[in-house]
Amino acid sequence: MNIPNLITLGRILLVPVIVWAITSGQMAIAFVLFFIAGLSDAVDGFLAKRFNMQSEIGALLDPLADKCLLVSIYVALGITADIPRWLVILVVSRDIIIVGAVIVSWLLDRPIPMKPLMVSKLNTVAQVSFAALILASLGFGFSTAPYEIALMLCVTVLTLLSVSFYLVEWARHMSAGAPPSP
């Protein structure tokens, strides 16, 4: 357990506090904590790379922390009706589909190497930007009308593209050759 991993664990521990803030209507607090979580993601990544503190557990914890944070925020904002529920369902379903495909590949002894696609990275940026915009507008009382719609459209399109590309890649992997022998 090194400093970047401890920072990542701290980000995971922030998730329920952010969800509490959203569901309690404390949007300014939720935004500030979300901002801190984003900074901690940048800091742990920088420290891990700069000081050669990368670890296997960190490689697993960091994306887990990011997914926990984003999915939780989307679900909480959907529950409070601050974002459309169909968008929450789309974002969460994408992650469930990808995780399900990975699990199936493991169960069939065909583990698929996990490498983030560029469209997935863009999707994450759009999801984070949309969540930040919504939290900031609710927390600090300003209108986001044209930007909110544009970002919601970006999240929708990129989420659909991302899950499609992952499923195509998964199908290719699963249909290529025989599984490795024991």
Long-range contacts (C-beta under 8 A, 24 or more apart in sequence): 1-57, 2-48, 2-53, 2-55, 2-58, 3-44, 3-47, 3-53, 4-43, 4-44, 4-45, 4-47, 4-48, 4-53, 4-54, 4-55, 4-58, 5-44, 5-55, 5-57, 5-58, 5-61, 7-40, 7-43, 7-44, 7-47, 8-40, 8-41, 8-44, 8-58, 8-61, 8-62, 8-65, 9-61, 9-65, 10-40, 11-37, 11-40, 11-41, 11-44, 11-65, 11-69, 12-61, 12-64, 12-65, 12-68, 12-69, 14-40, 14-69, 15-65, 15-68, 15-69, 15-72, 16-72, 18-69, 18-72, 18-73, 18-76, 19-72, 19-73, 19-75, 19-76, 22-73, 22-76, 22-77, 22-80, 22-82, 22-135, 23-76, 23-79, 23-80, 25-80, 27-135, 27-138, 27-139, 28-139, 28-140, 29-139, 30-73, 30-135, 30-139, 31-132, 31-135, 31-136, 31-138, 31-139, 31-140, 32-139, 34-69, 34-73, 34-131, 34-132, 34-135, 35-132, 37-69, 38-128, 38-132, 41-65, 41-66, 66-124, 67-95, 70-124, 70-127, 70-128, 70-131, 71-95, 73-131, 73-135, 74-127, 74-131, 77-131, 77-134, 77-135, 82-134, 82-138, 83-130, 83-134, 83-152, 84-152, 87-152, 87-155, 87-156, 90-156, 90-159, 90-160, 91-127, 91-155, 91-159, 93-163, 94-159, 94-162, 94-163, 97-163, 97-166, 97-167, 98-163, 98-166, 101-166, 101-167, 101-170, 102-170, 104-174, 105-170, 105-173, 105-174, 108-174, 108-179, 109-179, 109-180, 110-173, 110-174, 110-179, 112-169, 112-170, 112-173, 112-174, 117-162, 117-165, 117-166, 117-169, 119-158, 119-161, 119-162, 119-165, 120-162, 120-165, 120-166, 122-158, 123-155, 123-158, 123-159, 123-161, 123-162, 126-151, 126-154, 126-155, 126-158, 127-155, 127-159, 130-154, 130-155
